[in-house]
Structure formats: C-alpha cells, structure tokens
Amino acid sequence: MRIGLSSYSLDREIQSGRMDVGAAIEWAARHGAECMELVPFAFRFDDPDTGRIDEEKIRGVRRQARDAGIPLVNYSVLADFCREGEALEKEIARVKHEVDIAAALGVPRMRHDVSGFRRPQAQNTAADFDRWLPVMADAAREVTRHGRQVGVNTLIENHGFFANGCDRVERVLRLVNDENYGLLLDTGNVVCVDEDAQVAAAQLAPLTRMVHLKDFYIRTRDPGDSTQFDCAGSWFRSRGGKYLRGAILAQGDLDIYAVLRSLKAAGYDGDIAIEFEGLEDAPYASAVSIANAKRIWEEA
C-alpha cells in the first residue's frame, strides 16, 4: 500500500507557473508522497490542435519521476459518453487517445469518466441513468479493450452527480464486465450524492483498484459564495442540496479514520492518491494531507 498525491492538488501552482508538472512530482516526493497520479488539467501531453503526443515531454516527466523515486500510478481524464451517433464515436476515440498517452507515460491505469461532471441536475434521475447505462457501459467496454492492448487498466470513478453512488457505480462495472475495468473509489465524492463515505468504502472496496482520498466541509445552510459546480475552493451543492467545500485531509467533516478503517478491514492494499481542492495554500495543504493520511492509516 502506497500513499501519494494527485497532481490535481497542485493545479493552482502549475497554472500560475510556480511549478511545472515535473516540479510538482519532485515536490510530492520531497514531502513524503510514495506515488503520484497525473491529471492533465493544468498541463497536457499532446498538441491541442493536432493531437500529436509530445513524446519528449513524456520522456522528461518519466525521467523526473524515476530520479525522484516516485512511481507514476494513474492518469485521470474527463469524459462524457452520454451522447449519440458521431458525437459519441468522437468521444470514444478521444478517450482512446488518452489511453495511448497513459501507455506512453508508463502508468498501469487510467481513470476516465463516463458522464459529464456538469450534467444538469434535472437530468440526473434514476430514469435518466437507466436510459444511458447501456451506452456508457458499451463505450467504457470499448475503451478498456483498447487499454488492454496497450497495457493500461481503465477505471471508472464515482465522480460528479450522475455516475456516482454505490449502486450506480456497481451497475456500470457489472455491465461492462471486463477484468481490465475497475473502480477508482473517491472516498470524498460519495458525499456529492449524499451517501456515507465510510459505508461506501466498505461496500466498494472489493471492486476498487485505486483510491482518491479527500475531505470536505459539509454544511446544511447556505454559507455564502456557493455555486452548483465550482468545486475548486468554492462551496458547491450536493445532489440533495447540501453545501460542500474541499478541506485539508482530516480537517474537514468527513471521518477519515472511519474511512481508512473500512478500507483496511476490507483488505485494501492498493495505491491511495490524495486530492486537495480547498481554499488553503495548495503546497501547505498537500503536505499536511500526506502526513495526516500516513498517520491515520497507521492508527486506524
């Protein structure tokens, strides 16, 4: 079992130019991360116009990770398969291209969504899910078969407000029914659909290939400065209307001890990447989160 960091936690540093992706990897290694996830939001590994993969940049990042002694364990991208016709085919092709980038990076797995994060809340009903489930599963199956060909295990994450929650995630996994396809369990995202993080950890651990560990502040009354979808520091709304904001791990309202205890009891021993998306200084918050995760794992 390794506890590490997602590059997403340091996005503000990368976007500002204070770090690049290589510096973020080196920073994580110096501050105790034992593995690293790469999330290409503040950087990318291909040309946005031509799609040409930047092999030189990838070699450089792989070299920096190797020199820092920190393995690259996952690559996470957005995707939305709730489409039809040519639009769906283009999205599948785009995600396969991301799988090729993951293979070039040498990571063993890649997470991709199956539905859009900003999908309108009125379209997140159980009936909507039943309508799109076979489409999402067929697309994910096609992507994971491509992943198998290039040595990349593909994952769904309980992310957003549609393909989230224990039952919905398990239904996608069971319908895809491919050994190359698994779950990246985000122990914080379950509260976005008003489920209990400890229960989700226990229920979904047998299907889990990797974990995102995060914390949230949770309020039932409007704290101000709230939006529906901006989760990068602002308050946003759960599917049931609670107010959520990212927190330093173990300083928010989730019981991180209980979550990690559930994972340990279920025998989970895979990689864990911390995601921080709060208002605090990102390097400070990430360093404290790494230290807290290691300590709590030992104590839980």
TAJO-V920167 format. One record per backbone hydrogen bond with DSSP energy under -1.0 kcal/mol. NH is the residue of the N-H (numbers start at 1). CO is the residue of the C=O. If there is no record, write none. Layout:
NH|CO  NH|CO
This chain:
4|272  5|35  6|274  7|37  9|6  10|7  11|8  14|10  15|11  16|12  18|13  19|13  24|20  25|21  26|22  27|23  28|24  29|25  30|26  31|27  32|29  33|28  34|3  36|71  37|5  38|74  41|39  47|52  51|47  54|45  55|53  58|54  59|55  60|56  61|57  62|58  63|59  64|60  65|61  66|62  67|63  68|64  70|65  73|36  76|38  77|111  81|114  83|81  87|84  89|85  90|86  91|87  92|88  93|89  94|90  95|91  96|92  97|93  98|94  99|95  100|96  101|97  102|98  103|99  104|100  105|101  107|102  110|153  111|75  112|155  119|116  123|120  124|121  129|125  130|126  131|127  132|128  133|129  136|132  137|133  138|134  139|135  140|136  141|137  142|138  143|139  144|140  145|141  146|142  147|143  148|144  149|145  150|146  152|147  153|108  154|180  155|110  156|182  159|157  164|162  169|165  170|166  171|167  172|168  173|169  174|170  175|171  176|172  177|173  181|178  182|154  183|207  184|156  185|210  187|212  191|188  192|189  193|190  194|191  195|190  200|196  201|197  202|198  203|199  204|200  205|201  207|204  208|205  209|183  210|183  211|271  212|185  213|273  217|245  219|243  227|235  231|229  233|231  235|225  236|244  238|242  239|192  241|238  243|219  244|236  245|217  247|215  251|248  253|216  256|254  259|255  260|256  261|257  262|258  263|259  264|260  265|261  266|262  267|264  268|263  272|2  273|211  274|4  275|213  285|281  286|282  287|283  288|284  289|285  290|286  291|287  292|288  293|289  294|290  295|291  296|292  297|293  298|294  299|295  300|296
